[in-house]
Amino acid sequence: MSKVITFIGTSIFKNYLKEKRDNTFKDYLEDLEDKNFNDYSSELNRINYIKRQLTNWINSLTNEDEIINVSAEIKSITKIYEIFKKEIEIHFLTTDTILSNLAFEVIKDNWDKFSQISSLKIYPQEKEGACIKNLQVKNYDKFKEGLVNLINKIDNIVQGYWENVIFNITAGYKALIPYLTILAQVHKCPIYYIFEDTDVLIKIPYIPISINWEVFQKNENFFFDLEVKEIDEIPSGLVLKEEVESLLEKSGNLITLNPLGIILWEKYKSSFYLIKIFKIAEDYMNGKDDRIKQIFEKSVLELFRRLKSNPNDPDLDHKLANVSPPPGFKTFKHKEENLQVRILYKKEDFKTRYGSLDFRIYIGLVAIGQDVHNVENEYVCTFKQQISKITDFDNYKVRRIKKEEVRL
């Protein structure tokens, strides 16, 4: 089922005033024009009047064309549905304003009327779930925060399945169009919009543009650290430094990724896990023995899987006799292709730029072999000898582990 991400604008109010002479409605609309969504509960008198008038108007309509033309959102969604001829999910998103959320609430409350036209579903059911905090155009700093919240919201809707996503940019802020276009192009998603006041639905198809992903590949350590570490100046030694700087911006005295940088960095990471690995353990990724390298990479994928699905799995904290790992480090016990695997790792939780929780993995020491399970094995002695060194995180490098299921 396709997911149509649709932004809510204010066309429903303008269309009502084209049909009705209602000075009270017009005055209330002007009063609410610059109000943030936080003021919603304090403006219920005006809101309820507008909502009541719009609902009465919508219910009075009997002609299908009139119903379709109630708002730009309904008109464009109906046109998109006519193309696909199957049930679609409509994910409405609103700006951080009273009017955008009021328009959404009217559309949601009268959805039975609109759904008569076609087989449509609407998500989410509550206006609070649709509102993108700080997405407004009065304050640029808040607008940037709103863009980050928007990218996060879309990512939560998509859940990695970009091939099923359609962007409907008919309504909403025009300032969003460049960012949404880039987001859609990077993930090969079609974009639709109604051309001005016509009935013509325009499709912006995927364009086979080329992005220089080496900007991230050559500077993985920098971008990896930037997710969790605040910096106040751009370090020297970056490759393609001018391109890197185009993805950054100053936030106060600190340097962060700008919205374009976020879109591209998230896409870059989508096909693999990034880990940091200690220099002693790097031999397992250098390809000297392809089979051992594959076993190591499969084991790391399994480590990620278990940390996500079953963090209390005892094999994630295997105890080694006479070995005391540094604080935060644990030993992962695993078997892959009839070989025993032990990985001394550290899981670091962090809050993403979206405000959600995620984690990353630091791998200090690794042992792979048939006899690794033996307590008296040589690897235990090696771990004991090297364990004091693995807390030197300056000697860790970012490496990529390709995910088993890649979506490009």
Secondary structure as the mmCIF struct_conf table of DSSP 4:
data_model
#
loop_
_struct_conf.conf_type_id
_struct_conf.id
_struct_conf.beg_label_comp_id
_struct_conf.beg_label_asym_id
_struct_conf.beg_label_seq_id
_struct_conf.end_label_comp_id
_struct_conf.end_label_asym_id
_struct_conf.end_label_seq_id
STRN STRN1 LYS A 3 PHE A 7
BEND BEND1 THR A 10 THR A 10
HELX_RH_AL_P HELX_RH_AL_P1 SER A 11 GLU A 19
HELX_RH_AL_P HELX_RH_AL_P2 ASN A 23 LEU A 32
TURN_TY1_P TURN_TY1_P1 GLU A 33 ASP A 34
STRN STRN2 ASN A 36 ASN A 36
HELX_RH_3T_P HELX_RH_3T_P1 PHE A 37 GLU A 43
HELX_RH_AL_P HELX_RH_AL_P3 LEU A 44 SER A 60
BEND BEND2 ASN A 63 ASN A 63
HELX_RH_AL_P HELX_RH_AL_P4 GLU A 64 ILE A 68
TURN_TY1_P TURN_TY1_P2 ASN A 69 VAL A 70
HELX_RH_AL_P HELX_RH_AL_P5 ALA A 72 PHE A 84
BEND BEND3 LYS A 86 LYS A 86
STRN STRN3 ILE A 88 LEU A 93
STRN STRN4 THR A 94 THR A 94
BEND BEND4 ASP A 96 ASP A 96
STRN STRN5 THR A 97 THR A 97
HELX_RH_AL_P HELX_RH_AL_P6 ILE A 98 ASP A 109
TURN_TY1_P TURN_TY1_P3 ASN A 110 ASN A 110
HELX_RH_AL_P HELX_RH_AL_P7 TRP A 111 SER A 115
TURN_TY1_P TURN_TY1_P4 GLN A 116 ILE A 117
BEND BEND5 SER A 118 SER A 118
STRN STRN6 LEU A 120 TYR A 123
BEND BEND6 GLN A 125 GLU A 126
HELX_RH_AL_P HELX_RH_AL_P8 LYS A 127 ALA A 130
STRN STRN7 CYS A 131 CYS A 131
TURN_TY1_P TURN_TY1_P5 LYS A 133 ASN A 134
BEND BEND7 VAL A 137 LYS A 138
HELX_RH_AL_P HELX_RH_AL_P9 TYR A 140 VAL A 158
TURN_TY1_P TURN_TY1_P6 GLN A 159 GLY A 160
HELX_RH_3T_P HELX_RH_3T_P2 TRP A 162 ASN A 164
STRN STRN8 VAL A 165 ASN A 168
BEND BEND8 THR A 170 GLY A 172
HELX_RH_3T_P HELX_RH_3T_P3 LYS A 174 LEU A 176
HELX_RH_AL_P HELX_RH_AL_P10 ILE A 177 VAL A 186
TURN_TY1_P TURN_TY1_P7 HIS A 187 LYS A 188
STRN STRN9 ILE A 191 ILE A 194
TURN_TY1_P TURN_TY1_P8 GLU A 196 ASP A 197
BEND BEND9 THR A 198 ASP A 199
HELX_LH_PP_P HELX_LH_PP_P1 VAL A 200 VAL A 200
STRN STRN10 LEU A 201 ILE A 204
TURN_TY1_P TURN_TY1_P9 TRP A 213 TRP A 213
HELX_RH_AL_P HELX_RH_AL_P11 GLU A 214 GLN A 217
TURN_TY1_P TURN_TY1_P10 LYS A 218 ASN A 219
HELX_RH_AL_P HELX_RH_AL_P12 GLU A 220 LEU A 226
TURN_TY1_P TURN_TY1_P11 GLU A 227 VAL A 228
STRN STRN11 ILE A 231 ILE A 231
BEND BEND10 ASP A 232 GLU A 233
HELX_LH_PP_P HELX_LH_PP_P2 ILE A 234 PRO A 235
TURN_TY1_P TURN_TY1_P12 SER A 236 GLY A 237
TURN_TY1_P TURN_TY1_P13 VAL A 239 LEU A 240
HELX_RH_AL_P HELX_RH_AL_P13 LYS A 241 GLU A 245
TURN_TY1_P TURN_TY1_P14 SER A 246 LEU A 247
STRN STRN12 LEU A 248 SER A 251
TURN_TY1_P TURN_TY1_P15 GLY A 252 ASN A 253
STRN STRN13 LEU A 254 LEU A 257
HELX_RH_AL_P HELX_RH_AL_P14 PRO A 259 LYS A 269
TURN_TY1_P TURN_TY1_P16 SER A 270 SER A 271
STRN STRN14 PHE A 272 PHE A 278
HELX_RH_3T_P HELX_RH_3T_P4 LYS A 279 MET A 285
TURN_TY1_P TURN_TY1_P17 ASN A 286 GLY A 287
BEND BEND11 LYS A 288 ASP A 289
HELX_RH_AL_P HELX_RH_AL_P15 ASP A 290 SER A 309
TURN_TY1_P TURN_TY1_P18 PRO A 311 ASN A 312
HELX_RH_3T_P HELX_RH_3T_P5 PRO A 314 ASP A 317
HELX_LH_PP_P HELX_LH_PP_P3 HIS A 318 LEU A 320
TURN_TY1_P TURN_TY1_P19 ALA A 321 ASN A 322
HELX_LH_PP_P HELX_LH_PP_P4 PRO A 325 PRO A 326
TURN_TY1_P TURN_TY1_P20 PRO A 327 GLY A 328
STRN STRN15 PHE A 329 GLU A 336
TURN_TY1_P TURN_TY1_P21 GLU A 337 ASN A 338
STRN STRN16 LEU A 339 LYS A 351
TURN_TY1_P TURN_TY1_P22 ARG A 353 TYR A 354
BEND BEND12 GLY A 355 GLY A 355
STRN STRN17 LEU A 357 GLY A 369
TURN_TY1_P TURN_TY1_P23 GLN A 370 HIS A 373
TURN_TY1_P TURN_TY1_P24 VAL A 375 GLU A 376
BEND BEND13 ASN A 377 ASN A 377
HELX_RH_AL_P HELX_RH_AL_P16 GLU A 378 GLN A 386
HELX_RH_3T_P HELX_RH_3T_P6 ILE A 387 LYS A 389
TURN_TY1_P TURN_TY1_P25 ILE A 390 THR A 391
HELX_RH_3T_P HELX_RH_3T_P7 PHE A 393 ASN A 395
STRN STRN18 TYR A 396 LYS A 402
BEND BEND14 GLU A 404 GLU A 405
#
